[in-house]
Amino acid sequence: MKTHSLISNLLSLLLFLPVLSCSNNPLGFSKSTGMPYEIAVTMDKAVWEGEAGEAIRADLESEVPGLPQSEPALRVMFATSENFGSLLQYVRNVLIVNVNDRMYTTVNLMYENDRWAKDQVVLTLNAPDTKSVTDYLSLHKNELTKFFTKIEMNRATLSFEKDYGIGVRDSLKKKFDILMHVPSDMTSTQSKKDFFWTSNNAKTGRTDVIVYTFPYTDEQTFTGEYLIAKRDSVLKINLPGAFPDSYMATQTLAGIEYTPVTVRGKYCGVLRGLWKMVGDMMGGPFVSHIRLDEVNNRIVVVEGFVYAPETEKRNYIRRVEAALYTLRLPGEFDQPVAEPLKIK
């Protein structure tokens, strides 16, 4: 993956450079700059060009799972400590690495909100030497990427609280008694028994969200094998293709990842991988969130998938996954959608 230098990004950043305000803004400055999943990184040049810098790049540019082609988790813009100034200080995501054996005895990380701009998160990694940095990153695999990905997910979910498809929200509340916000451009809908579908029907970067439920009868429900089989049986019936006998299915040969996470303090299974249209040439990435609705003793599955041939898909799938995090089951309607930030 290529890491973008300060010079190569100078012109693009100028487009987003905030104008300092002399108004009564309580923070005293303007909104952060940059695009989702961009990060400004600064440290001494010797550290960046050594093993520690290589390990940091490997973390931040690690491959996004579940995509049909290789795409980096974050777009990295680097500047040395001496050159990290007025432009990059306003970027929405910032990583500062300090290596100094006179000031630090062990690796420690801390983050700060709104340091130089509104809606900005600055993570600082302090370490006594470069070996400590590489040891930390080896022990905490992709910890930096997970942290900044969660930040971007939170930003997106919070934006969906303000701008979302009202019709879809109302339909899901009436049909399933759940609360969920999807992007406002998702206006095409279809509803069947225990199944709901909505899409933006875009010619470029099409994103879809589906919701389905089924009774909870067995603890083995929360396994990758069971959920893939259930997914295929539901989608074969409910998402037929354009041609006779065509239907959506999971592309199991590409490898499917099942990961348990915690959402609003409860277990959530996350299934991600590739889908295909049997009998057609369509396909792309998908991500499913599977949760237990204890009030109604049922499984609720919310899934987003993307169809964007010949273009990068990272931001499309992550945006639709952020919508999945807005799902609130009965008893959770008054809970916030943003997940707590933490760094090990």
Steps between C-alpha positions, in 0.01 A plus 500: 500500500628851427527750781426852386755767586426847628591655163273273295203585716562872542262612227217267605527611860482865397154431370392405850710745702276655765478873548580598857208677657504801729138435596374374833546138397549322835781291354657797326566326168334339200405146405767243423605432142554196283292205385382193691778250568781748440764547769791738552802338664798684643825386664873545455620404155745241636218324685273506193768353276597228748332184627259691724373708209467189288294331774274806533442511125426128495234555767337809349510363146397147590265339253127553554343155550215375286572694180552348155822697449771628732425842652678669793315566824610865506648753259817623670652847463841537666699803613809518718467656842666816368260532205180411680337841499192696413373273222510152650408620848142541382457147360217304664724209607854561629763262636801648682790269589758616755808286563717625786677287760549798732127570524335156477571162656225303330251529216191699580217625281247774558252677280353848500188637336491836321863589559543732201161469330144393570416134447869408507666215687873510573665179621845530655734202535793554736785250526854485640644340183402363163513138616227579753285627215548189286444272801177680586366477146596134480311429823197714408441410136333777297413689820555838334279411204224368727507823702473737205246278323278515808534880500381518140217255571386720788510810282285328238247356746460839666442659160224244435326622815453834323455397137334165431223337303187577700282267295736205557522577872122503533461179297754313712340622822157386388610169349765381747470736799864604459661840457754544223619790285625446145637763259230734370578409137366148558149552369422177311340247735336160499337318789421130534424271791779540758713674235563861397724648229600855411748640246630823355484339151802707402667440164839545668558380853172321560437418866220285641379416850293196591338400829362160590405315816455140611428327832787439740505131588863395532828643632665365184326784315801721570747309287625589156382172347143535625469866404637447148252218444216712637607797287505294182157347568342840572656683206425226248131552570495875545765641263457339157712628213403648168526167318297181553629289791753767601530601865742644753734268692811514715830456317648255750809417294630853561500447875246635749598675822287466814589724792319553832482861618313692767232751401325699772638254751349196324643223281493561127626261235661666199513303176689648207612377162389493136162438342429377148195475279457141392410498132630854446831688506429728796684494833669706769564533874245464779495536878233365738428582863318222684342571839272324748177682578446369852159665535355305205738200510600546138809566291515832317735520203585832338726491197653743256647407164665691218503471124770726356691324222834643390526746788627501858243373747648576844306817573176362356499190719613692808228760457231236475651313797473819705126489435491149652641642824189717533286188556322515834290210622200522734621644830784694330314775317629774730864386490770689306630360172867596536720231652752586777858561384785311659864437428712231664 
